[in-house]
Amino acid sequence: MPHPGSTVTGILWTLTPEDENTMDRYEGVPVYYTRHFLDVVQDNTVRTALVYLAEETRTGSPRPGYQTKIVEKAREQGFDPAYVKELEQWL
């Protein structure tokens, strides 16, 4: 959900048009998610990122096993421990 002044921690990937089409199908565009392009800051450089925003605004639950992978990758990438702890709340 958009929240002015908030920060999102994540990883930026370089995608081909074929990758984007695959992601669109996986994310259920346009029924479940919509595509948006946002400026993000990485290493003091502004980049444009493709993000998917949910059409449903109610809080849901991740698919079984999904959040475990997210937490593992967050640890591997050395994300802030407080952020990892926040991610663990969804397990």
The first five atom37 places (N, CA, C, CB, O) and aatype in JSON, in Angstrom:
{
  "aatype": [12, 14, 8, 14, 7, 15, 16, 19, 16, 7, 9, 10, 17, 16, 10, 16, 14, 6, 3, 6, 2, 16, 12, 3, 1, 18, 6, 7, 19, 14, 19, 18, 18, 16, 1, 8, 13, 10, 3, 19, 19, 5, 3, 2, 16, 19, 1, 16, 0, 10, 19, 18, 10, 0, 6, 6, 16, 1, 16, 7, 15, 14, 1, 14, 7, 18, 5, 16, 11, 9, 19, 6, 11, 0, 1, 6, 5, 7, 13, 3, 14, 0, 18, 19, 11, 6, 10, 6, 5, 17, 10],
  "atom_mask": [
    [1, 1, 1, 1, 1],
    [1, 1, 1, 1, 1],
    [1, 1, 1, 1, 1],
    [1, 1, 1, 1, 1],
    [1, 1, 1, 0, 1],
    [1, 1, 1, 1, 1],
    [1, 1, 1, 1, 1],
    [1, 1, 1, 1, 1],
    [1, 1, 1, 1, 1],
    [1, 1, 1, 0, 1],
    [1, 1, 1, 1, 1],
    [1, 1, 1, 1, 1],
    [1, 1, 1, 1, 1],
    [1, 1, 1, 1, 1],
    [1, 1, 1, 1, 1],
    [1, 1, 1, 1, 1],
    [1, 1, 1, 1, 1],
    [1, 1, 1, 1, 1],
    [1, 1, 1, 1, 1],
    [1, 1, 1, 1, 1],
    [1, 1, 1, 1, 1],
    [1, 1, 1, 1, 1],
    [1, 1, 1, 1, 1],
    [1, 1, 1, 1, 1],
    [1, 1, 1, 1, 1],
    [1, 1, 1, 1, 1],
    [1, 1, 1, 1, 1],
    [1, 1, 1, 0, 1],
    [1, 1, 1, 1, 1],
    [1, 1, 1, 1, 1],
    [1, 1, 1, 1, 1],
    [1, 1, 1, 1, 1],
    [1, 1, 1, 1, 1],
    [1, 1, 1, 1, 1],
    [1, 1, 1, 1, 1],
    [1, 1, 1, 1, 1],
    [1, 1, 1, 1, 1],
    [1, 1, 1, 1, 1],
    [1, 1, 1, 1, 1],
    [1, 1, 1, 1, 1],
    [1, 1, 1, 1, 1],
    [1, 1, 1, 1, 1],
    [1, 1, 1, 1, 1],
    [1, 1, 1, 1, 1],
    [1, 1, 1, 1, 1],
    [1, 1, 1, 1, 1],
    [1, 1, 1, 1, 1],
    [1, 1, 1, 1, 1],
    [1, 1, 1, 1, 1],
    [1, 1, 1, 1, 1],
    [1, 1, 1, 1, 1],
    [1, 1, 1, 1, 1],
    [1, 1, 1, 1, 1],
    [1, 1, 1, 1, 1],
    [1, 1, 1, 1, 1],
    [1, 1, 1, 1, 1],
    [1, 1, 1, 1, 1],
    [1, 1, 1, 1, 1],
    [1, 1, 1, 1, 1],
    [1, 1, 1, 0, 1],
    [1, 1, 1, 1, 1],
    [1, 1, 1, 1, 1],
    [1, 1, 1, 1, 1],
    [1, 1, 1, 1, 1],
    [1, 1, 1, 0, 1],
    [1, 1, 1, 1, 1],
    [1, 1, 1, 1, 1],
    [1, 1, 1, 1, 1],
    [1, 1, 1, 1, 1],
    [1, 1, 1, 1, 1],
    [1, 1, 1, 1, 1],
    [1, 1, 1, 1, 1],
    [1, 1, 1, 1, 1],
    [1, 1, 1, 1, 1],
    [1, 1, 1, 1, 1],
    [1, 1, 1, 1, 1],
    [1, 1, 1, 1, 1],
    [1, 1, 1, 0, 1],
    [1, 1, 1, 1, 1],
    [1, 1, 1, 1, 1],
    [1, 1, 1, 1, 1],
    [1, 1, 1, 1, 1],
    [1, 1, 1, 1, 1],
    [1, 1, 1, 1, 1],
    [1, 1, 1, 1, 1],
    [1, 1, 1, 1, 1],
    [1, 1, 1, 1, 1],
    [1, 1, 1, 1, 1],
    [1, 1, 1, 1, 1],
    [1, 1, 1, 1, 1],
    [1, 1, 1, 1, 1]
  ],
  "atom_positions": [
    [[0.85, -1.17, 0.0], [0.0, 0.0, 0.0], [0.89, 1.23, 0.0], [-0.96, 0.0, 1.22], [1.86, 1.3, 0.75]],
    [[0.56, 2.19, -0.83], [1.35, 3.43, -0.83], [1.32, 4.11, 0.54], [0.83, 4.4, -1.9], [0.28, 4.19, 1.2]],
    [[2.48, 4.58, 0.94], [2.6, 5.27, 2.22], [3.69, 6.31, 2.08], [2.9, 4.27, 3.39], [4.87, 5.97, 2.15]],
    [[3.33, 7.59, 1.89], [4.33, 8.64, 1.68], [5.42, 8.62, 2.75], [3.65, 10.01, 1.66], [5.13, 8.53, 3.95]],
    [[6.66, 8.71, 2.3], [7.81, 8.75, 3.2], [8.28, 7.38, 3.64], [0.0, 0.0, 0.0], [9.26, 7.28, 4.39]],
    [[7.61, 6.32, 3.2], [8.01, 4.99, 3.62], [9.16, 4.47, 2.76], [6.83, 4.03, 3.56], [9.45, 5.02, 1.69]],
    [[9.78, 3.42, 3.22], [10.89, 2.79, 2.52], [10.56, 1.34, 2.27], [12.2, 2.93, 3.33], [9.96, 0.67, 3.11]],
    [[10.94, 0.85, 1.11], [10.78, -0.56, 0.78], [12.16, -1.13, 0.51], [9.84, -0.77, -0.45], [12.92, -0.6, -0.3]],
    [[12.49, -2.21, 1.19], [13.76, -2.88, 0.98], [13.55, -4.0, -0.02], [14.33, -3.42, 2.32], [12.56, -4.73, 0.07]],
    [[14.47, -4.16, -0.95], [14.31, -5.24, -1.92], [15.53, -5.37, -2.8], [0.0, 0.0, 0.0], [16.59, -4.8, -2.54]],
    [[15.35, -6.14, -3.85], [16.41, -6.41, -4.81], [15.92, -5.99, -6.18], [16.82, -7.92, -4.81], [14.78, -6.27, -6.54]],
    [[16.76, -5.31, -6.94], [16.42, -4.93, -8.32], [16.99, -5.96, -9.28], [16.95, -3.51, -8.65], [18.15, -6.37, -9.16]],
    [[16.18, -6.36, -10.23], [16.57, -7.32, -11.26], [16.49, -6.65, -12.61], [15.67, -8.58, -11.22], [15.68, -5.75, -12.82]],
    [[17.33, -7.07, -13.52], [17.24, -6.65, -14.91], [16.39, -7.68, -15.63], [18.66, -6.5, -15.58], [16.7, -8.87, -15.63]],
    [[15.3, -7.23, -16.25], [14.37, -8.13, -16.91], [14.31, -7.88, -18.41], [12.98, -7.99, -16.32], [14.42, -6.74, -18.87]],
    [[14.15, -8.95, -19.15], [13.9, -8.83, -20.59], [12.39, -8.68, -20.78], [14.45, -10.09, -21.38], [11.63, -8.93, -19.85]],
    [[11.94, -8.26, -21.97], [10.49, -8.22, -22.22], [9.83, -9.58, -22.0], [10.23, -7.74, -23.63], [8.69, -9.64, -21.53]],
    [[10.51, -10.65, -22.34], [9.97, -12.0, -22.11], [9.82, -12.26, -20.61], [10.89, -13.07, -22.75], [8.82, -12.85, -20.18]],
    [[10.81, -11.83, -19.82], [10.71, -11.96, -18.36], [9.49, -11.21, -17.83], [12.0, -11.44, -17.67], [8.75, -11.72, -16.98]],
    [[9.28, -10.0, -18.34], [8.14, -9.19, -17.9], [6.83, -9.89, -18.22], [8.18, -7.81, -18.55], [5.91, -9.9, -17.4]],
    [[6.72, -10.47, -19.41], [5.5, -11.18, -19.78], [5.27, -12.38, -18.86], [5.58, -11.65, -21.24], [4.14, -12.65, -18.46]],
    [[6.34, -13.08, -18.52], [6.23, -14.22, -17.61], [5.78, -13.74, -16.23], [7.57, -14.97, -17.5], [4.91, -14.35, -15.61]],
    [[6.37, -12.65, -15.76], [5.98, -12.1, -14.46], [4.51, -11.68, -14.46], [6.88, -10.91, -14.08], [3.79, -11.93, -13.5]],
    [[4.08, -11.03, -15.55], [2.68, -10.6, -15.64], [1.73, -11.79, -15.48], [2.42, -9.9, -16.99], [0.74, -11.72, -14.76]],
    [[2.04, -12.89, -16.17], [1.2, -14.08, -16.07], [1.23, -14.64, -14.64], [1.66, -15.15, -17.08], [0.2, -15.0, -14.09]],
    [[2.42, -14.71, -14.06], [2.57, -15.26, -12.71], [1.81, -14.42, -11.68], [4.06, -15.34, -12.33], [1.17, -14.96, -10.78]],
    [[1.89, -13.1, -11.82], [1.26, -12.2, -10.85], [-0.23, -11.98, -11.13], [1.98, -10.87, -10.86], [-0.91, -11.34, -10.33]],
    [[-0.73, -12.5, -12.24], [-2.15, -12.37, -12.53], [-2.57, -10.99, -12.96], [0.0, 0.0, 0.0], [-3.64, -10.51, -12.58]],
    [[-1.72, -10.33, -13.75], [-2.05, -9.0, -14.29], [-3.14, -9.18, -15.34], [-0.78, -8.29, -14.9], [-2.99, -10.07, -16.17]],
    [[-4.19, -8.42, -15.38], [-4.53, -7.29, -14.51], [-5.55, -7.64, -13.43], [-5.07, -6.17, -15.34], [-6.07, -6.73, -12.78]],
    [[-5.86, -8.91, -13.23], [-6.91, -9.28, -12.28], [-6.47, -9.09, -10.83], [-7.33, -10.73, -12.51], [-7.18, -8.46, -10.04]],
    [[-5.31, -9.63, -10.48], [-4.85, -9.59, -9.08], [-3.86, -8.46, -8.81], [-4.22, -10.9, -8.71], [-3.83, -7.89, -7.71]],
    [[-3.06, -8.14, -9.81], [-2.05, -7.09, -9.67], [-2.05, -6.21, -10.91], [-0.63, -7.69, -9.44], [-2.47, -6.63, -11.99]],
    [[-1.57, -4.97, -10.73], [-1.36, -4.08, -11.87], [0.11, -3.67, -11.88], [-2.3, -2.83, -11.8], [0.76, -3.58, -10.84]],
    [[0.6, -3.42, -13.08], [1.99, -2.99, -13.26], [2.1, -1.49, -13.05], [2.52, -3.39, -14.67], [1.24, -0.72, -13.47]],
    [[3.18, -1.08, -12.38], [3.47, 0.33, -12.19], [4.98, 0.51, -12.32], [2.95, 0.85, -10.8], [5.75, -0.4, -12.03]],
    [[5.38, 1.69, -12.75], [6.8, 2.01, -12.82], [7.07, 3.13, -11.82], [7.23, 2.43, -14.28], [6.43, 4.18, -11.86]],
    [[8.02, 2.89, -10.93], [8.37, 3.85, -9.89], [9.85, 4.13, -9.93], [7.96, 3.33, -8.51], [10.65, 3.26, -10.26]],
    [[10.21, 5.36, -9.6], [11.62, 5.7, -9.44], [12.07, 5.21, -8.07], [11.87, 7.23, -9.6], [11.41, 5.47, -7.06]],
    [[13.18, 4.49, -8.04], [13.76, 3.99, -6.8], [15.21, 4.43, -6.73], [13.63, 2.44, -6.69], [15.83, 4.73, -7.76]],
    [[15.76, 4.46, -5.53], [17.15, 4.85, -5.34], [17.95, 3.61, -4.99], [17.29, 5.94, -4.24], [17.63, 2.89, -4.04]],
    [[19.01, 3.38, -5.77], [19.94, 2.28, -5.52], [21.35, 2.84, -5.62], [19.73, 1.08, -6.53], [21.74, 3.37, -6.65]],
    [[22.1, 2.72, -4.54], [23.47, 3.25, -4.52], [23.53, 4.7, -4.96], [24.38, 2.4, -5.41], [24.37, 5.07, -5.78]],
    [[22.63, 5.52, -4.43], [22.55, 6.95, -4.74], [22.23, 7.25, -6.2], [23.84, 7.62, -4.37], [22.45, 8.37, -6.66]],
    [[21.72, 6.27, -6.92], [21.32, 6.45, -8.31], [19.82, 6.18, -8.42], [22.12, 5.51, -9.25], [19.32, 5.2, -7.89]],
    [[19.12, 7.07, -9.12], [17.68, 6.87, -9.32], [17.49, 5.96, -10.53], [16.94, 8.23, -9.53], [18.04, 6.21, -11.6]],
    [[16.73, 4.91, -10.33], [16.43, 3.94, -11.38], [14.91, 3.79, -11.47], [17.12, 2.56, -11.11], [14.2, 4.04, -10.49]],
    [[14.43, 3.38, -12.62], [13.01, 3.1, -12.78], [12.78, 1.61, -12.6], [12.5, 3.59, -14.16], [13.43, 0.79, -13.25]],
    [[11.86, 1.27, -11.73], [11.59, -0.13, -11.41], [10.14, -0.48, -11.74], [11.89, -0.42, -9.93], [9.23, 0.31, -11.5]],
    [[9.96, -1.67, -12.27], [8.63, -2.23, -12.47], [8.21, -2.85, -11.15], [8.62, -3.29, -13.63], [8.92, -3.68, -10.59]],
    [[7.05, -2.45, -10.66], [6.52, -3.02, -9.43], [5.09, -3.48, -9.69], [6.57, -2.0, -8.25], [4.4, -2.96, -10.58]],
    [[4.66, -4.44, -8.92], [3.3, -4.94, -9.02], [2.54, -4.55, -7.77], [3.28, -6.49, -9.22], [2.98, -4.83, -6.65]],
    [[1.41, -3.89, -7.96], [0.58, -3.49, -6.83], [-0.7, -4.31, -6.83], [0.26, -1.98, -6.88], [-1.35, -4.47, -7.87]],
    [[-1.05, -4.83, -5.66], [-2.23, -5.68, -5.53], [-3.5, -4.87, -5.75], [-2.26, -6.35, -4.16], [-3.6, -3.72, -5.32]],
    [[-4.45, -5.49, -6.42], [-5.77, -4.88, -6.59], [-6.56, -4.98, -5.29], [-6.53, -5.56, -7.74], [-7.36, -4.09, -4.98]],
    [[-6.35, -6.05, -4.53], [-7.04, -6.26, -3.26], [-6.3, -5.51, -2.17], [-7.13, -7.78, -2.91], [-5.07, -5.61, -2.06]],
    [[-7.01, -4.75, -1.36], [-6.35, -3.95, -0.33], [-6.43, -4.6, 1.05], [-6.96, -2.57, -0.28], [-5.8, -4.12, 2.0]],
    [[-7.21, -5.67, 1.18], [-7.26, -6.36, 2.47], [-5.99, -7.18, 2.66], [-8.52, -7.27, 2.56], [-5.41, -7.69, 1.7]],
    [[-5.57, -7.32, 3.91], [-4.39, -8.12, 4.22], [-4.71, -9.59, 3.99], [-3.93, -7.88, 5.68], [-5.76, -10.09, 4.42]],
    [[-3.81, -10.27, 3.32], [-3.99, -11.69, 3.06], [-2.83, -12.48, 3.63], [0.0, 0.0, 0.0], [-2.04, -11.97, 4.42]],
    [[-2.74, -13.72, 3.22], [-1.65, -14.59, 3.67], [-0.87, -15.08, 2.45], [-2.19, -15.79, 4.49], [-1.47, -15.39, 1.42]],
    [[0.46, -15.14, 2.56], [1.25, -15.64, 1.44], [1.03, -17.14, 1.22], [2.74, -15.37, 1.68], [0.61, -17.86, 2.14]],
    [[1.3, -17.58, 0.01], [1.2, -19.02, -0.3], [2.17, -19.8, 0.59], [1.51, -19.28, -1.8], [3.2, -19.28, 1.0]],
    [[1.83, -21.06, 0.89], [2.74, -21.88, 1.71], [4.15, -21.94, 1.1], [2.17, -23.32, 1.85], [4.32, -22.19, -0.09]],
    [[5.14, -21.69, 1.94], [6.53, -21.74, 1.52], [7.08, -20.45, 0.94], [0.0, 0.0, 0.0], [8.3, -20.25, 0.92]],
    [[6.2, -19.56, 0.48], [6.66, -18.32, -0.17], [7.43, -17.43, 0.81], [5.45, -17.55, -0.74], [8.53, -16.97, 0.51]],
    [[6.84, -17.19, 1.98], [7.47, -16.27, 2.92], [8.78, -16.83, 3.47], [6.53, -15.97, 4.07], [9.69, -16.07, 3.78]],
    [[8.88, -18.14, 3.59], [10.13, -18.76, 4.04], [11.25, -18.41, 3.07], [9.97, -20.31, 4.16], [12.36, -18.08, 3.49]],
    [[10.97, -18.49, 1.77], [11.98, -18.13, 0.76], [12.35, -16.66, 0.85], [11.46, -18.46, -0.66], [13.52, -16.3, 0.72]],
    [[11.36, -15.8, 1.07], [11.61, -14.36, 1.18], [12.54, -14.08, 2.36], [10.28, -13.57, 1.34], [13.5, -13.32, 2.23]],
    [[12.27, -14.68, 3.5], [13.1, -14.47, 4.69], [14.52, -14.99, 4.46], [12.47, -15.17, 5.93], [15.49, -14.33, 4.83]],
    [[14.64, -16.17, 3.86], [15.97, -16.73, 3.57], [16.78, -15.79, 2.68], [15.84, -18.11, 2.9], [17.95, -15.54, 2.95]],
    [[16.16, -15.28, 1.62], [16.86, -14.38, 0.7], [17.21, -13.06, 1.38], [16.01, -14.12, -0.56], [18.27, -12.49, 1.12]],
    [[16.32, -12.56, 2.23], [16.6, -11.32, 2.95], [17.84, -11.48, 3.83], [15.38, -10.9, 3.81], [18.68, -10.58, 3.91]],
    [[17.95, -12.63, 4.48], [19.14, -12.89, 5.31], [20.39, -12.99, 4.43], [18.96, -14.2, 6.12], [21.42, -12.39, 4.74]],
    [[20.29, -13.75, 3.32], [21.43, -13.92, 2.41], [21.93, -12.58, 1.88], [21.05, -14.82, 1.24], [23.13, -12.38, 1.71]],
    [[21.0, -11.67, 1.62], [21.37, -10.37, 1.06], [21.85, -9.37, 2.12], [20.19, -9.78, 0.32], [22.26, -8.26, 1.79]],
    [[21.79, -9.79, 3.38], [22.27, -8.93, 4.45], [21.34, -7.77, 4.76], [0.0, 0.0, 0.0], [21.79, -6.7, 5.18]],
    [[20.04, -7.98, 4.57], [19.07, -6.93, 4.9], [19.12, -6.64, 6.39], [17.64, -7.33, 4.47], [19.54, -7.49, 7.18]],
    [[18.7, -5.46, 6.76], [18.66, -5.02, 8.15], [17.93, -6.07, 9.0], [17.96, -3.63, 8.27], [16.82, -6.49, 8.65]],
    [[18.54, -6.5, 10.11], [17.91, -7.52, 10.96], [16.5, -7.15, 11.42], [18.78, -7.78, 12.17], [15.65, -8.03, 11.56]],
    [[16.25, -5.88, 11.65], [14.9, -5.45, 12.06], [13.9, -5.71, 10.95], [14.89, -3.95, 12.45], [12.76, -6.1, 11.21]],
    [[14.33, -5.51, 9.71], [13.44, -5.77, 8.57], [13.21, -7.27, 8.42], [14.04, -5.18, 7.27], [12.08, -7.7, 8.15]],
    [[14.25, -8.07, 8.6], [14.1, -9.52, 8.52], [13.12, -9.99, 9.6], [15.48, -10.22, 8.69], [12.29, -10.86, 9.34]],
    [[13.22, -9.42, 10.78], [12.31, -9.79, 11.87], [10.87, -9.45, 11.48], [12.71, -9.07, 13.18], [9.95, -10.22, 11.76]],
    [[10.68, -8.31, 10.84], [9.34, -7.92, 10.38], [8.81, -8.94, 9.36], [9.37, -6.49, 9.76], [7.64, -9.31, 9.4]],
    [[9.68, -9.38, 8.44], [9.28, -10.39, 7.46], [8.92, -11.71, 8.12], [10.4, -10.6, 6.44], [8.02, -12.42, 7.67]],
    [[9.63, -12.04, 9.2], [9.39, -13.3, 9.89], [8.0, -13.35, 10.55], [10.46, -13.52, 10.94], [7.49, -14.43, 10.82]],
    [[7.42, -12.2, 10.8], [6.09, -12.16, 11.42], [5.04, -12.82, 10.54], [5.68, -10.72, 11.72], [3.98, -13.21, 11.03]],
    [[5.31, -12.94, 9.24], [4.35, -13.54, 8.3], [4.5, -15.05, 8.21], [4.54, -12.93, 6.92], [3.71, -15.71, 7.54]],
    [[5.52, -15.61, 8.89], [5.72, -17.07, 8.84], [4.67, -17.8, 9.67], [7.12, -17.44, 9.35], [4.68, -19.02, 9.74]]
  ]
}
